[in-house]
Amino acid sequence: MVKIFLSILFSILLVLTPIGNGKAIHLPEQPNFCLFKNPLCFYNMDVLRYLQLLHQKQEYRQMTTFFYGPMKQTLGEKKLAAALENQDFGYALKRVGIKEVDAKNWSLTYQRTILGTQENFKIEAALVNDTCRVYLDEKKWAQLFNRQ
C-alpha cells in the first residue's frame, strides 16, 4: 500500500514539475489503465479479473453481486455462492476485445491459458443498477468454470 502511494505521489510530482522551458512533463498512460474510465473497470482491472480476485480471496457472496441472468435467478445468491466455492477459476486470463452493443451492454472477448493451451471465449456484461454484471446461464457457467 505504501509503495502504491509513493509511486502515485512520485508520478504526480513528476507531471507537475516544470522542466527547463517551464512546461510540465506528460507521462503516457499505461496501456491497461482503466481506473474510473468506464463501468467495466473495477480497481484498475476488468470485471472478470475482479471476479477472479474475489474468488481467490474466497469472497463468494460478494461475487454473486456481479452476476445476473437465469442461473442467479434460479439458484439465488446463497446457493450461487456455494456453487462458486467449489469451482476452479484459477487460470491465466486477459481481455482481448470489447464490442459495445449499446450504452449499457457489452460483449467481451477473453483469452485464457490452461495447461499451456490458449483459447478465446466471450461473455456478455451489462450495466444493471449502476454496476457492471456478467450474464450467467448454464452455458456461460460451463464456459467459465468447466475445464475442457
Phi, psi and chi 1 to 4 in degrees:
 res  aa     phi    psi   chi1   chi2   chi3   chi4
   1 MET       -  -41.7 -162.6   61.0  135.4      -
   2 VAL   -65.9  -39.0  173.0      -      -      -
   3 LYS   -61.9  -42.4  -78.0 -176.1  177.7 -177.8
   4 ILE   -63.6  -45.8  -66.2  171.1      -      -
   5 PHE   -60.5  -45.6  174.5   75.9      -      -
   6 LEU   -65.3  -38.9  -70.3  175.8      -      -
   7 SER   -67.8  -37.4   67.6      -      -      -
   8 ILE   -66.1  -44.6  -68.9  171.1      -      -
   9 LEU   -61.4  -44.6 -178.1   62.3      -      -
  10 PHE   -61.3  -42.6  177.8   75.3      -      -
  11 SER   -62.5  -42.5  -62.4      -      -      -
  12 ILE   -63.9  -45.3  -68.7  170.0      -      -
  13 LEU   -62.7  -39.4  -71.0  174.8      -      -
  14 LEU   -64.8  -41.1 -170.8   60.9      -      -
  15 VAL   -68.9  -37.9  169.3      -      -      -
  16 LEU   -86.7  -13.0  -63.1  177.6      -      -
  17 THR   -77.4  122.2  -56.5      -      -      -
  18 PRO   -72.3  148.0   16.3  -19.8      -      -
  19 ILE  -103.8 -172.8   54.8  175.7      -      -
  20 GLY   -44.3  -41.6      -      -      -      -
  21 ASN   -91.3    9.1   61.1    4.0      -      -
  22 GLY    84.9    2.5      -      -      -      -
  23 LYS   -97.1  150.4  -66.2 -175.5  179.1  179.2
  24 ALA   -80.4  153.3      -      -      -      -
  25 ILE   -83.5  132.4  -60.0  170.9      -      -
  26 HIS  -110.7  118.5  -65.0  -75.8      -      -
  27 LEU   -84.2  141.5  -62.2  174.8      -      -
  28 PRO   -68.0  150.4   22.7  -29.5      -      -
  29 GLU   -74.0  143.6 -160.6  172.3  -80.8      -
  30 GLN   -64.7  143.5  -63.6  172.8   -3.1      -
  31 PRO   -61.5  -34.4   13.3  -20.1      -      -
  32 ASN  -103.0   12.9  -67.2  -32.5      -      -
  33 PHE   -72.9  121.8 -175.8   79.8      -      -
  34 CYS  -140.2   18.5   69.7      -      -      -
  35 LEU   -59.5  120.1 -169.9   58.8      -      -
  36 PHE    65.2   12.8  -55.9  120.2      -      -
  37 LYS   -83.0  -34.7  -77.8 -165.9  173.1  179.6
  38 ASN  -157.3  167.6   65.0   51.0      -      -
  39 PRO   -66.7  -12.7  -12.4   21.0      -      -
  40 LEU   -78.3   -6.7  -63.9  171.0      -      -
  41 CYS  -101.8  133.6  -63.1      -      -      -
  42 PHE  -130.2  113.8  -65.3   87.0      -      -
  43 TYR    49.7   47.8  -57.5  103.5      -      -
  44 ASN    64.1   29.6 -158.9   24.2      -      -
  45 MET  -143.2  157.9   60.0 -177.9   84.0      -
  46 ASP   -76.0  170.3   63.0   83.5      -      -
  47 VAL   -60.2  -42.2   62.7      -      -      -
  48 LEU   -72.8  -36.0 -152.2   50.5      -      -
  49 ARG   -64.9  -36.6  -77.4  -73.5  -58.5  129.9
  50 TYR   -64.5  -41.8 -177.0   66.6      -      -
  51 LEU   -63.2  -37.7  -74.0  170.3      -      -
  52 GLN   -63.9  -40.2 -145.6  173.4   29.0      -
  53 LEU   -63.6  -43.6  179.0   69.5      -      -
  54 LEU   -61.2  -39.2  -70.3  175.2      -      -
  55 HIS   -63.7  -42.2 -168.2  -86.6      -      -
  56 GLN   -62.7  -33.9  -69.9  167.0   -4.0      -
  57 LYS   -87.5    5.4  -67.2 -174.8  174.4 -158.5
  58 GLN    59.5   38.4  -60.7 -178.6   19.3      -
  59 GLU  -100.2   62.6  -62.4  -74.0  -17.6      -
  60 TYR   -67.7  -38.5  -51.0  112.9      -      -
  61 ARG   -63.1  -39.9  -78.2  -69.8  -81.8 -128.9
  62 GLN   -68.2  -32.9 -167.0  172.9   -8.7      -
  63 MET   -60.5  -38.2  -80.2 -179.9   75.7      -
  64 THR   -61.1  -25.3   63.4      -      -      -
  65 THR   -61.2  -29.2  -54.7      -      -      -
  66 PHE   -97.6   17.9  -61.0  100.0      -      -
  67 PHE  -119.5  153.0  -70.2  110.8      -      -
  68 TYR  -147.4  163.1   78.4  101.2      -      -
  69 GLY   121.8 -175.5      -      -      -      -
  70 PRO   -59.8  -37.9  -12.0   17.1      -      -
  71 MET   -67.3  -40.1 -168.9  150.7 -172.9      -
  72 LYS   -67.9  -39.5 -176.7  175.5  178.8  178.5
  73 GLN   -65.7  -40.8  -69.9  174.3  -16.2      -
  74 THR   -68.7  -48.2  -56.8      -      -      -
  75 LEU   -81.3  -35.4  -67.3  176.4      -      -
  76 GLY    82.7  164.5      -      -      -      -
  77 GLU   -64.5  -40.5  -73.7 -164.6   19.0      -
  78 LYS   -65.4  -47.6 -162.9  171.4 -173.1  177.3
  79 LYS   -71.1  -34.4  -73.4 -177.0 -179.6  178.2
  80 LEU   -64.4  -41.8 -179.4   58.5      -      -
  81 ALA   -61.6  -41.3      -      -      -      -
  82 ALA   -65.4  -38.3      -      -      -      -
  83 ALA   -68.1  -38.8      -      -      -      -
  84 LEU   -64.6  -32.5  -73.2  166.5      -      -
  85 GLU   -60.9  -30.9 -173.5  174.9  -19.2      -
  86 ASN   -96.1    7.4  -63.4  -42.0      -      -
  87 GLN   -99.7  150.6  -62.0  -54.5  -50.6      -
  88 ASP   -95.1  116.3 -172.6    2.1      -      -
  89 PHE  -127.4   31.4 -162.4   25.8      -      -
  90 GLY  -103.1   26.2      -      -      -      -
  91 TYR   -88.8  159.7   47.7   79.4      -      -
  92 ALA   -69.2  138.5      -      -      -      -
  93 LEU  -146.4  138.2  174.8   71.9      -      -
  94 LYS  -150.0  145.1   73.4  176.3 -179.0  177.8
  95 ARG   -80.0  131.3 -170.9  178.9   65.8 -146.7
  96 VAL  -118.3   -7.1  -66.7      -      -      -
  97 GLY  -163.6  149.3      -      -      -      -
  98 ILE  -135.3  130.9  -59.4  173.3      -      -
  99 LYS  -123.4  119.2  179.9 -180.0  177.7 -174.9
 100 GLU   -83.4  115.0 -173.0  172.5   10.8      -
 101 VAL   -75.4  -47.3  176.9      -      -      -
 102 ASP  -155.3 -168.5   58.2   37.9      -      -
 103 ALA   -63.5  -19.8      -      -      -      -
 104 LYS  -125.0   10.4  -66.4 -173.8  175.4 -171.8
 105 ASN  -138.5  138.5  -67.4  -75.6      -      -
 106 TRP  -136.1  150.2  -59.2  -90.6      -      -
 107 SER  -109.3  121.4  175.5      -      -      -
 108 LEU  -111.8  133.0  -54.6  172.5      -      -
 109 THR  -106.0  129.6  -56.0      -      -      -
 110 TYR  -119.8  154.7  -77.0   86.9      -      -
 111 GLN  -118.2  129.9 -176.4  178.3   72.1      -
 112 ARG  -123.3  154.0   66.7  175.2  157.9 -151.4
 113 THR  -122.6  118.6  -54.4      -      -      -
 114 ILE  -125.7  119.4  -59.7  174.7      -      -
 115 LEU    51.5   43.4  -60.8  173.3      -      -
 116 GLY    79.9   -0.4      -      -      -      -
 117 THR  -104.9  126.9  -56.4      -      -      -
 118 GLN   -98.0  140.8  -70.0 -176.8  -17.3      -
 119 GLU  -147.3  151.9   65.2  179.3   11.2      -
 120 ASN  -103.0  148.8  -70.1  -19.0      -      -
 121 PHE  -149.1  160.5   65.4   97.3      -      -
 122 LYS  -118.3  146.7  -68.9 -176.8 -179.1 -178.2
 123 ILE  -130.9  162.1   62.6  166.4      -      -
 124 GLU  -110.6  138.4  -72.9   77.4   39.9      -
 125 ALA  -129.1  150.0      -      -      -      -
 126 ALA  -143.7  154.0      -      -      -      -
 127 LEU   -88.4  110.0 -165.4   59.5      -      -
 128 VAL  -121.8  120.1  179.8      -      -      -
 129 ASN    51.7   47.0  -62.7  -31.7      -      -
 130 ASP    64.2   19.2  -66.5  -30.4      -      -
 131 THR  -132.3  135.8  -57.9      -      -      -
 132 CYS   -73.0  131.8 -177.9      -      -      -
 133 ARG  -133.3  149.6  -60.9  167.8 -161.2 -102.1
 134 VAL   -96.6  131.0  174.3      -      -      -
 135 TYR   -69.1  133.9  178.9   79.2      -      -
 136 LEU  -135.7  115.5 -165.6   59.6      -      -
 137 ASP  -130.4 -173.9   60.6    9.9      -      -
 138 GLU   -59.0  -42.2  -66.3  -73.8  -26.0      -
 139 LYS   -65.2  -45.9 -177.9  179.5  175.7 -175.3
 140 LYS   -67.9  -34.9  -66.2  -62.4  177.7 -176.8
 141 TRP   -59.3  -49.0  177.0  -88.4      -      -
 142 ALA   -62.1  -39.6      -      -      -      -
 143 GLN   -65.0  -39.3 -162.2  172.2   42.4      -
 144 LEU   -79.0  -39.8  -74.3  172.9      -      -
 145 PHE  -114.2  -20.6  -58.8  113.2      -      -
 146 ASN   -90.2  123.8  -65.2  -13.7      -      -
 147 ARG   -85.6  132.2  -64.8 -169.3  176.0 -152.5
 148 GLN   -92.7      -  -74.3  106.1    8.2      -
